[in-house]
Amino acid sequence: MDLRIRGGGRDFELWDDVGLNIPKPPDLLQLYRDFGNHQVTGKDLVDVASGVEEDELEALTPILGSLPPTLETPAAVENSLLVKKLEDKISLLNSEKWCLMEQIRRLESEMDFLKNEHFASPVVCDSVQPSLDQSPHKDSEDSGQNSVINSSDMGENKDIHLSKSDEIDSTIPKENFPRSFPRREREGMPSSSPSNKSTVHFDKPNRKLSPAFHQALLSFCRMSADSRLGSEVSRIADSEKSVMLMLGRCLPHIVPNVLLAKREELIPLILCTACLHPEPKERDQLLHILFNLIKRPDDEQRQMILTGCVAFARHVGPTRVEAELLPQCWEQINHKYPERRLLVAESCGALAPYLPKEIRSSLVLSMLQQMLMEDKADLVREAVIKSLGIIMGYIDDPDKYQQGFELLLSALGDPSERVVSATHQVFLPAYAAWTTELGNLQSHLIPTLLNKIEKLLREGEHGLDEHKLHMYLSALQSLIPSLFALVLQNAPFSSKAKLHGEVPQIEVTRFPRAMSPLQDVSTIIGSREQLAVLLQLYDYQLEHEGTTGWESLLWVVNQLLPQLIEIVGEINVTSTTCVHEFSRFFWRLCRTFGKIFTNTKVKPQFQEILRLSEENIDSSAGNGVLTKATVPIYATGVLTCYIQEEDRKLLIGFLEDVMTLLSLSHAPLDSLKASFVELGANPAYHELLLTVLWYGVVHTSALVRCTAARMFELLVKGVNETLVAQRVVPALITLSSDPEISVRIATIPAFGTIMETVIQRELLERVKMQLASFLEDPQYQDQYSLHTEIIKTFGRVGPNAEPRFRDEFVIPHLHKLALVNNLQIVDSKRLDIATHLFEAYSALSCCFISEDLMVNHFLPGLRCLRIDMEHLSPEHEVILTSMIKECEQKVENKTVQEPQGSMSIAASLVSEDTKTKFLNKMGQLTTSGAMLANVFQRKK
């Protein structure tokens, strides 16, 4: 059907799609005629069309879209010829332009074909189809023109987006196809999938329009291909290579416009493009974007980037990893943000398996060494240490062994606990594994650390560097699993260790808990099953066949143990830290090498050195060994490894013998005290220690009983009150009635410690009664040693004792002792008592003292003490005079209040100048009284 409507000097044409019948209601047809005769306006036509059914209206969309906004007047007819001529000229020029553009397009297609010989460029059969790289013609006179649109090319769908002429069909959404083409035509359409490399054909309309007209008609489709984005949109990639090229061009523009929190979503695109892109420069740019993707990547984001880097490395191989990824790491090694440097440190470890072996031991090792030495962030150095550990697991250049050892020492001495912990968990086990392969574990690494400890002890006679001792000894302790694995792997039975039949189970407590999986012996050996078989053969070999020919174990027995025992003898026994460190080392060594090894190899060597027998009581050599740290380390590091009944009996017997021998030989008790302190830290040994002390309580020698009384002081602080009430106090009361005065005096420090730590009222009363008997019994009036011990105890426990006990017992009795000391005729004893009294009063001055107690006991005691110091120690007398004046002034002014009274007298004297300055500043304030009061109100 062909319906023409005349109006305004222009023809409007209505046609049907092929096979599509558009109904023409009579009223609409009449309107068309009236419109052509200038009897109605276009608006009237639209108003009537608004009542038409939806399917009818959709069919008329091309016409309604081209209607003029208002009816043109007859005067326009006079100008129609002029307009027609101008339009013809424009159309002719456009035709020439489109022809030139078509030639350019064809040349570009041929160039693309030459560049991409592996695929054929699509050829468009419709020679008149224009290239859309040209922007549509924009003319003010043409903007109002109505266009004739062929529905077979465009359909009636308004959402169709056109691309290049050779790709138009592939851009139409699938859901639009049913409307755009009749069913019978759609079924005959060829496939236009991206994988189809053959020539693309488009149906030509069965029309007689000129190509120039078609081109001019399509110029009204508003598209933009002259911008960067328009150019990318207009050429759809049709191969993997072109996709990579497109992503390489677009990603640098996409990344800056993505939110920082969501940029990790781009990592797969960036990595995939960087892997497959043919241009090295573009790949470098993409990897640079990857490492700079997030300003300060958090832990999860760094893990995602590292995962991508590893995937990239697996895909491209070691050469490209070295050439493309490592430079990105090197660029950010000194980045201002620690998160970026952390990414570099972690990348070095993650990429280690995928790098050329020469690069691992040169460039990467140098990078990590630089960061370990220079980076100030603990987290970065911690990551460096972990990456160094990974590098040590892949390095195979023996020349780098010494460099690795120096890095190990630097890491162990790092000030950060995080770095040191990472060293023990990752770097040291990995380095030890490499050392074992090189055969240097027993020949270099362990001996070098032992020599450093010996040198440290020799140089530390006047002050041991305990930090360095801990550093070296903890390194040795972390090497024990590697040493034991070496012993098993080089055992005579190692070739017999085959997995067959039922595998024996390993006890859960067989080995000490490992700091990391790399220190687990089963991990070092290979599997828990293989370790179980080796352990079974190991125990059998030690018990029945001995160590003949077992070089690695003989080195432990004949070289390592003797050197360690010699070192232990040089340690200062009063250093609790050193004793604890070596005790833990021997405990781990014995637990790792097993009970049979401990009983047959370790204990005999210690027993040979200690030689515990009464024959050695008068032997200076025997006494010398018993006073060294060998005793507590053997007791706490070797004898506590196993807790069966026979092991406990052996420990009890050893401590009893030491206590007896030290007491009878009048030797210092420091080694015994160190044993009690180390064992007393574990409640599991409290009963055992009380058993040892009861042995001393009932011993026939007063010297042993005296030692037992002094040991109770060390034990009371860690023992629960039930044991104190049931075991400690009865033993002390027994000793307090001992025939020997020295034994009774030795119980006073323990009684004082009980007053300081126990809160049970009945228990405190029992202790108070016993101490009162020492002070008030006439038989002790002239006991200078007893008075000295009581004063020292009061000064030590008074500040922490129960306030009632302090006020009613300690301070009044100190006053009495000060009075008695004024009558002492022996100046040496008088000065000694006065010095201890001065220390006790100085300690008690930090406590709250009531006004009555101050007037009746504290001040009188200080005055008595000043009398002694006037004659014996003038420098003390000056301080006492100041303390007395301060106390008298407080009493006279009645200004002793609770907050101020809680301040020590000495502290109040020292802070007098500060207090004056503070009050002067307060006087200078111009703040009102109400506001000033608010300053000191507690915040709600």
NORDAPE-V84305 format. One record per residue. RES is the residue in one small letter. SS is DSSP state (hx for helix, st for strand, lp for the rest). PHI is phi as a letter, one per 30 degrees, with the letter a starting at -180 (* if undefined). D_LAST is the distance of its C-alpha to the last C-alpha in Angstrom with 2 decimals. Layout:
RES & SS & PHI & D_LAST
RES & SS & PHI & D_LAST
This chain:
m & lp & * & 89.82
d & lp & b & 89.76
l & st & b & 88.58
r & st & c & 88.57
i & st & b & 87.00
r & st & d & 88.25
g & st & a & 86.00
g & lp & i & 85.19
g & lp & i & 87.71
r & st & b & 85.84
d & st & c & 86.64
f & st & c & 84.07
e & st & b & 85.03
l & st & c & 83.84
w & lp & b & 84.60
d & lp & c & 83.74
d & lp & d & 82.38
v & lp & d & 85.01
g & lp & i & 85.23
l & lp & c & 82.64
n & lp & c & 83.99
i & lp & c & 82.07
p & lp & d & 82.98
k & lp & c & 84.02
p & lp & e & 83.71
p & hx & e & 86.44
d & hx & d & 84.05
l & hx & d & 82.52
l & hx & d & 86.01
q & hx & d & 87.08
l & hx & d & 84.06
y & hx & e & 84.93
r & hx & d & 88.39
d & hx & d & 87.11
f & hx & d & 84.68
g & hx & d & 87.60
n & lp & c & 89.55
h & lp & i & 86.62
q & lp & c & 86.40
v & lp & b & 82.73
t & lp & c & 79.66
g & hx & d & 77.63
k & hx & d & 74.80
d & hx & d & 77.10
l & hx & d & 77.82
v & hx & d & 74.15
d & hx & d & 73.45
v & hx & d & 76.23
a & hx & d & 75.14
s & lp & d & 71.67
g & lp & c & 73.32
v & lp & d & 74.99
e & lp & d & 73.85
e & hx & d & 71.31
d & hx & d & 73.84
e & hx & d & 76.33
l & hx & d & 73.80
e & hx & d & 72.75
a & hx & d & 76.41
l & lp & c & 76.75
t & hx & e & 73.68
p & hx & e & 75.77
i & hx & d & 77.73
l & hx & d & 74.88
g & hx & d & 72.95
s & hx & c & 75.90
l & lp & d & 76.70
p & lp & d & 76.59
p & lp & d & 73.85
t & lp & b & 76.44
l & lp & d & 80.19
e & lp & d & 82.13
t & lp & d & 84.78
p & lp & e & 88.52
a & hx & d & 88.27
a & hx & d & 86.45
v & hx & d & 89.60
e & hx & d & 91.43
n & lp & c & 88.92
s & hx & d & 88.80
l & hx & d & 91.60
l & hx & d & 89.91
v & hx & d & 86.62
k & hx & d & 88.54
k & hx & d & 90.15
l & hx & d & 86.86
e & hx & d & 85.30
d & hx & d & 88.27
k & hx & d & 87.88
i & hx & d & 84.16
s & hx & d & 84.94
l & hx & d & 87.59
l & hx & d & 85.28
n & hx & d & 82.58
s & hx & d & 85.18
e & hx & d & 86.14
k & hx & d & 82.51
w & hx & d & 81.78
c & hx & d & 84.89
l & hx & d & 83.74
m & hx & d & 80.29
e & hx & d & 81.94
q & hx & d & 83.96
i & hx & d & 80.85
r & hx & d & 79.12
r & hx & d & 82.09
l & hx & d & 82.18
e & hx & d & 78.51
s & hx & d & 79.18
e & hx & d & 82.01
m & hx & d & 79.81
d & hx & d & 77.13
f & hx & d & 79.88
l & hx & d & 81.07
k & hx & d & 77.57
n & lp & c & 76.85
e & lp & d & 80.19
h & lp & d & 78.69
f & lp & b & 78.22
a & lp & c & 80.32
s & lp & d & 79.03
p & lp & d & 79.22
v & lp & c & 82.13
v & lp & d & 81.88
c & lp & d & 85.12
d & lp & d & 84.43
s & lp & d & 85.67
v & lp & c & 84.67
q & lp & d & 80.98
p & lp & d & 79.16
s & lp & d & 76.59
l & lp & c & 73.13
d & lp & d & 72.07
q & lp & c & 73.18
s & lp & d & 70.85
p & lp & d & 72.27
h & lp & d & 74.38
k & lp & c & 72.55
d & lp & b & 74.90
s & lp & d & 74.12
e & lp & d & 77.38
d & lp & d & 76.90
s & lp & d & 73.34
g & lp & c & 74.65
q & lp & d & 77.46
n & lp & c & 77.67
s & lp & c & 78.33
v & lp & c & 80.44
i & lp & c & 78.51
n & lp & d & 80.28
s & hx & d & 78.45
s & hx & d & 80.02
d & hx & c & 78.06
m & hx & c & 74.81
g & lp & i & 74.71
e & lp & c & 72.77
n & lp & d & 69.32
k & lp & d & 67.08
d & lp & c & 64.75
i & lp & d & 67.43
h & lp & c & 66.46
l & lp & c & 69.37
s & lp & c & 69.41
k & lp & d & 72.39
s & hx & d & 75.72
d & hx & d & 76.35
e & hx & b & 73.00
i & lp & e & 72.76
d & hx & d & 73.41
s & hx & d & 70.77
t & hx & c & 67.95
i & lp & d & 68.52
p & lp & e & 65.96
k & hx & d & 67.56
e & hx & d & 66.51
n & hx & d & 68.50
f & hx & d & 71.78
p & hx & e & 72.95
r & hx & d & 72.83
s & hx & d & 74.33
f & lp & b & 77.40
p & lp & d & 79.74
r & hx & e & 79.72
r & hx & d & 83.23
e & hx & d & 82.37
r & hx & d & 79.06
e & hx & d & 80.91
g & lp & c & 83.25
m & lp & d & 80.63
p & lp & d & 80.50
s & lp & d & 77.34
s & lp & b & 75.20
s & lp & d & 72.65
p & lp & e & 71.44
s & lp & d & 73.50
n & lp & d & 76.71
k & lp & c & 78.39
s & lp & d & 81.55
t & lp & d & 82.46
v & lp & c & 80.39
h & lp & c & 82.53
f & lp & b & 81.53
d & lp & d & 83.57
k & lp & d & 85.45
p & lp & d & 85.62
n & lp & d & 89.08
r & lp & b & 89.26
k & lp & c & 91.45
l & lp & d & 88.80
s & lp & d & 89.22
p & hx & e & 86.83
a & hx & d & 85.94
f & hx & d & 84.90
h & hx & e & 82.69
q & hx & d & 81.05
a & hx & d & 80.48
l & hx & d & 79.14
l & hx & d & 76.59
s & lp & d & 75.45
f & lp & d & 73.49
c & lp & d & 71.13
r & lp & d & 68.16
m & lp & b & 67.22
s & lp & b & 65.95
a & lp & b & 67.24
d & lp & d & 67.34
s & lp & c & 63.65
r & hx & e & 62.33
l & hx & d & 60.54
g & hx & d & 63.50
s & hx & d & 65.85
e & hx & d & 63.84
v & hx & d & 63.71
s & hx & d & 67.42
r & lp & b & 68.60
i & lp & d & 67.49
a & lp & d & 67.79
d & lp & b & 70.52
s & lp & a & 70.32
e & hx & d & 67.86
k & hx & d & 68.62
s & hx & d & 68.06
v & hx & d & 64.76
m & hx & d & 63.61
l & hx & d & 64.82
m & hx & d & 62.98
l & hx & d & 59.68
g & hx & d & 60.14
r & hx & d & 60.50
c & hx & d & 57.69
l & hx & e & 54.86
p & hx & e & 54.16
h & hx & d & 53.60
i & hx & d & 51.53
v & hx & e & 48.99
p & lp & d & 47.28
n & lp & c & 46.70
v & lp & c & 44.95
l & lp & e & 41.17
l & hx & e & 39.98
a & hx & d & 38.32
k & hx & c & 41.69
r & hx & d & 44.13
e & hx & d & 44.76
e & hx & d & 46.71
l & hx & d & 49.30
i & hx & e & 49.92
p & hx & e & 52.80
l & hx & d & 54.53
i & hx & d & 54.21
l & hx & d & 55.48
c & hx & d & 58.29
t & hx & d & 59.46
a & hx & d & 59.25
c & hx & d & 61.31
l & hx & c & 64.05
h & lp & d & 64.25
p & lp & d & 67.63
e & lp & c & 66.55
p & hx & e & 65.02
k & hx & d & 63.38
e & hx & d & 61.62
r & hx & d & 60.54
d & hx & d & 59.05
q & hx & d & 57.14
l & hx & d & 55.79
l & hx & d & 54.66
h & hx & d & 53.04
i & hx & d & 51.14
l & hx & d & 50.15
f & hx & d & 48.64
n & lp & c & 46.90
l & lp & d & 45.96
i & lp & b & 42.21
k & lp & e & 40.50
r & lp & b & 38.24
p & lp & d & 39.32
d & lp & d & 36.96
d & hx & d & 38.30
e & hx & d & 39.65
q & hx & d & 41.28
r & hx & d & 42.88
q & hx & d & 44.27
m & hx & d & 45.79
i & hx & d & 47.41
l & hx & d & 48.71
t & hx & e & 50.15
g & hx & d & 51.94
c & hx & d & 53.24
v & hx & d & 54.68
a & hx & d & 56.31
f & hx & d & 57.74
a & hx & d & 59.06
r & hx & d & 60.74
h & hx & d & 62.39
v & hx & c & 63.69
g & lp & j & 64.60
p & hx & d & 64.12
t & hx & d & 65.96
r & hx & d & 63.78
v & hx & d & 60.59
e & hx & d & 61.63
a & hx & d & 62.73
e & hx & c & 59.98
l & hx & d & 56.76
l & hx & e & 56.71
p & hx & e & 56.96
q & hx & d & 53.76
c & hx & d & 52.03
w & hx & d & 53.55
e & hx & d & 52.39
q & lp & c & 48.70
i & lp & d & 48.81
n & lp & c & 47.06
h & lp & d & 44.86
k & lp & d & 41.69
y & lp & c & 39.50
p & hx & d & 39.21
e & hx & d & 39.32
r & hx & d & 42.78
r & hx & d & 43.98
l & hx & d & 42.66
l & hx & d & 44.84
v & hx & d & 47.80
a & hx & d & 47.32
e & hx & d & 47.06
s & hx & d & 50.04
c & hx & d & 52.26
g & hx & d & 51.85
a & hx & d & 52.10
l & lp & d & 55.26
a & hx & e & 56.92
p & hx & d & 59.15
y & hx & c & 60.49
l & lp & c & 61.39
p & lp & d & 64.80
k & hx & d & 64.93
e & hx & d & 65.81
i & hx & d & 62.67
r & hx & e & 60.43
s & hx & d & 61.70
s & hx & b & 61.82
l & hx & d & 59.62
v & hx & d & 56.78
l & hx & d & 56.73
s & hx & d & 56.67
m & hx & d & 53.80
l & hx & d & 51.68
q & hx & d & 52.68
q & hx & d & 51.64
m & hx & d & 48.21
l & hx & d & 47.69
m & hx & d & 48.60
e & hx & c & 46.90
d & lp & d & 43.86
k & lp & c & 40.53
a & lp & d & 38.50
d & hx & d & 38.25
l & hx & d & 38.39
v & hx & d & 41.56
r & hx & d & 43.26
e & hx & d & 42.38
a & hx & d & 44.11
v & hx & d & 46.98
i & hx & d & 47.50
k & hx & d & 47.67
s & hx & d & 50.14
l & hx & d & 52.17
g & hx & d & 52.42
i & hx & d & 53.79
i & hx & e & 56.21
m & hx & d & 57.42
g & lp & d & 58.27
y & lp & b & 60.59
i & lp & d & 61.98
d & lp & b & 65.58
d & lp & c & 66.59
p & hx & e & 67.20
d & hx & d & 67.07
k & hx & d & 63.31
y & hx & d & 62.75
q & hx & d & 62.14
q & hx & d & 59.75
g & hx & d & 57.80
f & hx & d & 57.70
e & hx & d & 56.33
l & hx & d & 53.63
l & hx & d & 52.81
l & hx & d & 52.40
s & hx & d & 50.18
a & hx & d & 47.97
l & hx & d & 47.75
g & lp & c & 46.70
d & lp & d & 44.00
p & lp & d & 40.69
s & lp & c & 38.74
e & hx & d & 38.47
r & hx & d & 38.63
v & hx & d & 41.97
v & hx & d & 43.38
s & hx & d & 42.44
a & hx & d & 44.15
t & hx & d & 47.13
h & hx & d & 47.57
q & hx & d & 47.07
v & hx & b & 49.25
f & hx & d & 51.06
l & hx & d & 52.47
p & hx & d & 53.88
a & hx & d & 55.44
y & hx & d & 56.92
a & hx & d & 58.19
a & hx & d & 59.94
w & hx & d & 61.72
t & hx & d & 62.54
t & hx & d & 64.07
e & hx & d & 66.23
l & hx & d & 67.44
g & lp & i & 68.23
n & lp & c & 65.91
l & hx & d & 63.38
q & hx & d & 65.47
s & hx & c & 67.41
h & hx & b & 64.68
l & hx & d & 61.03
i & hx & d & 60.51
p & hx & e & 62.90
t & hx & d & 61.23
l & hx & d & 57.79
l & hx & d & 59.38
n & hx & d & 61.11
k & hx & d & 57.89
i & hx & d & 56.31
e & hx & d & 59.39
k & hx & d & 59.31
l & hx & d & 55.65
l & hx & d & 56.44
r & hx & d & 59.43
e & hx & d & 57.53
g & lp & c & 54.53
e & lp & d & 56.28
h & lp & c & 54.08
g & lp & l & 50.92
l & lp & d & 50.68
d & lp & d & 48.69
e & hx & d & 46.90
h & hx & d & 45.27
k & hx & d & 48.73
l & hx & d & 50.05
h & hx & d & 47.34
m & hx & d & 48.14
y & hx & d & 51.85
l & hx & d & 51.60
s & hx & d & 49.09
a & hx & d & 51.51
l & hx & d & 54.33
q & hx & d & 52.32
s & hx & d & 51.71
l & hx & d & 55.47
i & hx & e & 56.48
p & hx & e & 56.59
s & hx & d & 58.74
l & hx & d & 61.00
f & hx & d & 61.50
a & hx & d & 62.24
l & hx & d & 64.82
v & hx & d & 66.42
l & hx & d & 66.71
q & hx & d & 68.07
n & lp & c & 70.70
a & lp & d & 71.73
p & lp & d & 75.38
f & lp & c & 74.42
s & hx & d & 72.40
s & hx & d & 75.38
k & hx & d & 75.61
a & lp & d & 72.02
k & lp & c & 72.77
l & lp & d & 70.73
h & lp & a & 73.04
g & lp & i & 72.69
e & lp & d & 69.62
v & lp & d & 67.05
p & lp & d & 65.62
q & lp & d & 61.91
i & lp & c & 59.67
e & lp & d & 57.39
v & lp & d & 53.71
t & lp & c & 53.14
r & lp & d & 56.25
f & lp & c & 54.32
p & lp & d & 50.96
r & lp & d & 48.25
a & lp & d & 48.80
m & lp & d & 46.11
s & lp & a & 47.42
p & hx & e & 50.30
l & hx & d & 52.36
q & hx & c & 52.35
d & lp & d & 53.53
v & hx & d & 57.18
s & hx & d & 58.14
t & hx & d & 56.90
i & hx & d & 58.91
i & hx & d & 61.98
g & lp & k & 61.77
s & lp & a & 60.93
r & hx & d & 59.93
e & hx & d & 63.39
q & hx & d & 65.20
l & hx & d & 63.04
a & hx & d & 63.83
v & hx & d & 67.55
l & hx & d & 67.30
l & hx & d & 65.35
q & hx & d & 68.01
l & hx & d & 70.75
y & hx & d & 68.73
d & hx & d & 68.41
y & hx & d & 72.08
q & hx & d & 73.19
l & hx & d & 71.33
e & hx & d & 72.54
h & hx & c & 76.16
e & hx & c & 77.31
g & lp & i & 75.44
t & lp & c & 74.37
t & lp & d & 77.74
g & lp & i & 77.72
w & lp & c & 74.00
e & hx & d & 73.22
s & hx & d & 69.54
l & hx & d & 68.79
l & hx & d & 71.15
w & hx & d & 69.20
v & hx & d & 66.04
v & hx & d & 67.95
n & hx & c & 70.12
q & hx & c & 68.03
l & hx & d & 64.34
l & hx & d & 63.87
p & hx & e & 65.89
q & hx & d & 64.06
l & hx & d & 60.66
i & hx & d & 61.70
e & hx & d & 62.96
i & hx & d & 59.68
v & hx & e & 57.77
g & hx & d & 59.94
e & lp & c & 58.83
i & lp & d & 55.10
n & lp & d & 53.36
v & lp & d & 52.72
t & lp & d & 49.72
s & lp & d & 47.88
t & hx & d & 45.75
t & hx & d & 44.97
c & hx & d & 48.65
v & hx & d & 49.68
h & hx & d & 47.08
e & hx & d & 48.10
f & hx & d & 51.80
s & hx & d & 51.25
r & hx & d & 49.49
f & hx & d & 52.30
f & hx & d & 55.07
w & hx & d & 53.30
r & hx & d & 53.13
l & hx & d & 56.67
c & hx & d & 58.08
r & hx & d & 56.20
t & hx & d & 57.36
f & hx & d & 60.98
g & lp & j & 61.18
k & hx & d & 62.14
i & hx & d & 65.85
f & hx & d & 65.28
t & hx & d & 62.86
n & hx & d & 65.31
t & hx & c & 68.43
k & hx & c & 67.29
v & hx & d & 64.05
k & hx & e & 64.26
p & hx & e & 67.86
q & hx & d & 67.03
f & hx & d & 64.20
q & hx & d & 66.38
e & hx & d & 69.19
i & hx & d & 66.97
l & hx & d & 65.37
r & lp & h & 68.61
l & lp & d & 67.08
s & lp & a & 69.87
e & hx & d & 70.69
e & hx & d & 73.47
n & hx & c & 70.91
i & lp & d & 69.39
d & lp & c & 71.40
s & lp & d & 71.43
s & hx & d & 69.42
a & hx & d & 69.16
g & hx & d & 67.80
n & hx & d & 65.30
g & hx & d & 64.17
v & hx & d & 63.33
l & hx & d & 61.45
t & lp & c & 59.14
k & lp & c & 58.21
a & lp & d & 55.57
t & hx & e & 58.31
v & hx & d & 57.59
p & hx & d & 53.88
i & hx & d & 54.39
y & hx & d & 57.36
a & hx & d & 55.61
t & hx & c & 52.31
g & hx & c & 53.58
v & hx & c & 56.94
l & lp & d & 57.23
t & lp & c & 53.95
c & lp & d & 54.88
y & lp & b & 56.34
i & lp & c & 55.31
q & lp & d & 58.48
e & hx & d & 59.76
e & hx & d & 62.35
d & hx & d & 59.73
r & hx & d & 57.55
k & hx & d & 60.62
l & hx & d & 61.52
l & hx & d & 58.08
i & hx & d & 58.18
g & hx & d & 61.69
f & hx & d & 60.82
l & hx & d & 57.89
e & hx & d & 60.06
d & hx & d & 62.86
v & hx & d & 60.64
m & hx & d & 59.13
t & hx & d & 62.65
l & hx & d & 64.23
l & hx & d & 61.52
s & hx & d & 61.60
l & hx & d & 65.37
s & lp & c & 65.73
h & lp & h & 63.08
a & lp & d & 61.37
p & lp & e & 57.70
l & lp & c & 55.41
d & hx & d & 53.14
s & hx & d & 54.54
l & hx & d & 54.05
k & hx & d & 50.51
a & hx & d & 49.71
s & hx & d & 51.13
f & hx & d & 49.00
v & hx & d & 45.79
e & hx & d & 46.49
l & hx & d & 47.60
g & hx & d & 44.94
a & lp & d & 42.22
n & lp & c & 43.57
p & hx & e & 43.29
a & hx & d & 46.50
y & hx & c & 48.48
h & hx & d & 47.11
e & hx & d & 49.93
l & hx & d & 52.44
l & hx & d & 51.30
l & hx & d & 51.38
t & hx & d & 54.91
v & hx & d & 55.87
l & hx & d & 54.45
w & hx & d & 56.25
y & hx & e & 59.41
g & hx & d & 58.72
v & hx & d & 57.96
v & lp & c & 61.40
h & lp & d & 63.29
t & lp & d & 66.34
s & lp & d & 65.42
a & hx & d & 63.08
l & hx & d & 62.02
v & hx & d & 60.77
r & hx & d & 59.02
c & hx & d & 57.33
t & hx & d & 56.13
a & hx & e & 54.80
a & hx & d & 52.80
r & hx & d & 51.16
m & hx & d & 50.34
f & hx & d & 48.29
e & hx & e & 45.69
l & hx & d & 45.07
l & hx & d & 44.95
v & hx & d & 42.67
k & lp & d & 39.37
g & lp & c & 39.83
v & lp & d & 41.54
n & lp & d & 39.80
e & hx & d & 39.94
t & hx & d & 42.66
l & hx & d & 45.02
v & hx & d & 44.11
a & hx & d & 45.06
q & hx & d & 48.14
r & hx & c & 49.56
v & hx & d & 48.10
v & hx & d & 48.00
p & hx & e & 51.50
a & hx & d & 52.90
l & hx & d & 51.36
i & hx & d & 52.63
t & hx & d & 56.02
l & hx & d & 55.99
s & hx & d & 54.76
s & lp & c & 58.03
d & lp & d & 60.14
p & lp & d & 63.33
e & lp & d & 62.40
i & hx & d & 59.99
s & hx & d & 58.77
v & hx & d & 57.58
r & hx & d & 55.69
i & hx & d & 54.03
a & hx & d & 53.05
t & lp & d & 50.93
i & hx & d & 48.57
p & hx & e & 46.24
a & hx & d & 45.87
f & hx & d & 45.08
g & hx & d & 42.44
t & hx & d & 40.82
i & hx & d & 40.73
m & hx & d & 38.91
e & hx & d & 36.34
t & hx & c & 35.75
v & lp & c & 36.65
i & lp & c & 34.54
q & lp & d & 37.29
r & hx & d & 38.14
e & hx & d & 41.86
l & hx & d & 42.22
l & hx & d & 40.59
e & hx & d & 42.94
r & hx & d & 45.94
v & hx & d & 45.01
k & hx & d & 44.32
m & hx & d & 47.74
q & hx & d & 49.47
l & hx & d & 47.95
a & hx & d & 48.81
s & hx & d & 52.38
f & hx & d & 52.56
l & hx & d & 51.40
e & hx & c & 53.27
d & lp & d & 56.48
p & hx & e & 59.29
q & hx & d & 60.75
y & hx & c & 57.79
q & lp & d & 57.88
d & lp & c & 59.71
q & lp & d & 58.17
y & hx & e & 56.85
s & hx & d & 55.74
l & hx & d & 53.82
h & hx & d & 51.99
t & hx & d & 51.10
e & hx & d & 49.71
i & hx & d & 47.63
i & hx & d & 46.14
k & hx & d & 45.29
t & hx & d & 43.68
f & hx & d & 41.61
g & hx & d & 40.38
r & hx & d & 39.45
v & hx & c & 37.73
g & hx & e & 36.55
p & hx & d & 33.10
n & hx & c & 32.28
a & lp & d & 34.17
e & lp & d & 32.94
p & hx & e & 31.90
r & hx & d & 34.43
f & hx & d & 37.18
r & hx & d & 36.35
d & hx & d & 36.31
e & hx & c & 39.30
f & hx & b & 41.43
v & hx & d & 40.75
i & hx & d & 40.27
p & hx & e & 43.09
h & hx & d & 45.50
l & hx & d & 44.75
h & hx & d & 45.75
k & hx & d & 48.98
l & hx & d & 49.76
a & hx & d & 49.30
l & hx & d & 51.74
v & hx & d & 54.23
n & hx & d & 54.07
n & lp & d & 55.20
l & lp & c & 58.48
q & lp & d & 59.02
i & lp & c & 62.27
v & lp & d & 62.04
d & hx & d & 60.10
s & hx & d & 59.16
k & hx & d & 57.63
r & hx & d & 56.01
l & hx & d & 54.38
d & hx & d & 53.28
i & hx & d & 51.61
a & hx & d & 50.06
t & hx & d & 48.63
h & hx & d & 46.98
l & hx & d & 45.68
f & hx & e & 44.19
e & hx & d & 42.35
a & hx & d & 41.12
y & hx & d & 39.85
s & hx & d & 38.12
a & hx & d & 36.32
l & hx & d & 35.33
s & lp & d & 34.04
c & lp & d & 30.76
c & lp & c & 30.10
f & lp & d & 28.79
i & lp & b & 31.94
s & lp & d & 32.15
e & hx & d & 34.17
d & hx & d & 37.07
l & hx & d & 37.31
m & hx & d & 37.21
v & hx & d & 40.04
n & hx & d & 42.19
h & hx & b & 42.06
f & hx & d & 40.02
l & hx & d & 41.57
p & hx & d & 45.06
g & hx & d & 44.93
l & hx & d & 44.01
r & hx & d & 46.90
c & hx & d & 49.32
l & hx & d & 48.22
r & hx & d & 48.74
i & hx & d & 52.27
d & hx & d & 53.03
m & hx & d & 51.54
e & hx & e & 53.49
h & hx & c & 56.69
l & hx & c & 55.68
s & lp & a & 52.81
p & hx & e & 52.16
e & hx & d & 49.38
h & hx & d & 47.34
e & hx & d & 48.27
v & hx & d & 46.54
i & hx & d & 43.19
l & hx & d & 43.64
t & hx & d & 44.46
s & hx & d & 41.20
m & hx & d & 39.21
i & hx & d & 41.12
k & hx & d & 40.63
e & hx & d & 36.87
c & hx & d & 36.73
e & hx & d & 39.13
q & hx & d & 37.18
k & hx & d & 33.98
v & hx & d & 35.98
e & hx & d & 37.82
n & hx & d & 34.82
k & lp & h & 32.94
t & lp & c & 29.81
v & lp & d & 29.18
q & lp & c & 25.65
e & hx & e & 23.70
p & hx & d & 21.48
q & hx & d & 24.60
g & hx & d & 26.93
s & lp & d & 25.38
m & lp & d & 26.55
s & lp & d & 30.10
i & hx & d & 32.83
a & hx & d & 34.09
a & hx & d & 30.70
s & hx & d & 30.31
l & hx & d & 33.77
v & hx & d & 33.14
s & lp & c & 29.91
e & hx & d & 31.46
d & hx & d & 32.33
t & hx & d & 28.90
k & hx & d & 27.38
t & hx & d & 29.96
k & hx & d & 29.24
f & hx & d & 25.52
l & hx & d & 26.36
n & hx & d & 28.94
k & hx & d & 26.50
m & hx & d & 24.13
g & hx & d & 27.25
q & hx & d & 28.05
l & lp & d & 24.86
t & lp & c & 25.61
t & lp & d & 22.09
s & lp & d & 21.95
g & hx & d & 20.71
a & hx & d & 17.89
m & hx & d & 16.67
l & hx & d & 17.28
a & hx & d & 15.17
n & hx & d & 12.15
v & hx & d & 12.88
f & lp & c & 12.08
q & lp & d & 8.87
r & lp & d & 6.30
k & lp & d & 3.77
k & lp & c & 0.00
